[in-house]
Amino acid sequence: MFKQLFIFSAFLLVICSSKRTTPLDPKKAVLELVAAGISKKVADVLVQGDNLYYKQLAAAKGDKEMTRKADATYSKFQADIQKVFPKELWEKWIKYLAKHN
């Protein structure tokens, strides 16, 4: 009984802690962001930046240095976006990412 509970807990932990490892579908993502109140031009930039990150991760293929560089680039992208965006728009973007991760 304990073994089954342990295996189930481990499986659930892996599922809950896993992140999205594929890029967003650009057409679908832009439409959803526009519906959430973000302009189409801004939504295109957000989705392109997000998809670039996942393409870099896929190209890294587990290489720690390339993964670190991709993470740094994405963090800089997010920081630049946060500086420029109004708080309300930034929160919409974060909610969208949370929903799709």
N, C-alpha and C positions, 0 to 999 in steps of 0.2 A: 504494500500500500504506500509506504513512504517513498519507495523507488519511483512509483508511478507519479506521485505528487511532485517529486523532485524533477523528473523529466518534463512534466507538463509546465512547471514553473520556469525551467530553463528555456523551453520552447517559447513560452509567452514573453520572456525577457528578450529573447532574440528578435521576435516580431515587433515588440514595442520599441526597442532601441534602434532598429534598423532605419536608415534614412533612404530617401529616394535616390536611386543610383542612375536614373535615366533622365535625359533632358525633358522639359515640358514640350507638349505638342504646341508649336507656335500659334497655329490658327485658333485652336481651342483656348489656349491660355490668354491670348489677346482679347478674344471675345468675352471671356469671363472677367477679365480685368476692366474692360470697357463697361460691362454691366455693373461692376462694383463702383464705378464712378471715376475711373482713371482714363485720361485721354488716350486715344489710339496711338499717337506718336510716343508718348511716355511708356505705354504698355509694351510697344515694340522694343524700346531700349531695355526695359527691365527683362523681358523674356530673352532677348539676345545675350545679355550679360549672364543671365542664369544658365542658359544653354551652353555658352562658352566654357563656363566652369565645369560642367559635366563632361564636355568633350575633352577638356584638358585632363580630367581625372581618368577618363577612359584611355587616353593616350599614355598616361603614366604607367598603367598596368602594374600597379603595386610598387613602383619605384618611389621610395620615401622622399627623395630630393624633389622630384617632379611634383609629387603630391603636395609637398610643403609649399612649393612655388605657386601651384594652382590655388591652394588655400589662401596664401598671402594676396594673390591677385584678386580673388573673390572678396576677401575681407576689405581690401582697398576699394573695390567697386561698391560694396554695400555702404562703406563709410562715406564715400563721395556722394552717393545717392541720398543718404540720410541728411547730409549737410544742405543739399539743394532742395529737397522736397519739404513741403509743409508737413507738420506733424500728422495731420489727418491722412494725407496721402501715404506717408510712410507706414502708418498703422494698417491701412488697407493692404499694402504690399505684404507686410509681415503676416497678416491674417491669411492672405492667399497662399503664401509659402507654407504656413503651418498646416493648412488644410491639405496640401499636396505632398507633404513629407511623410 
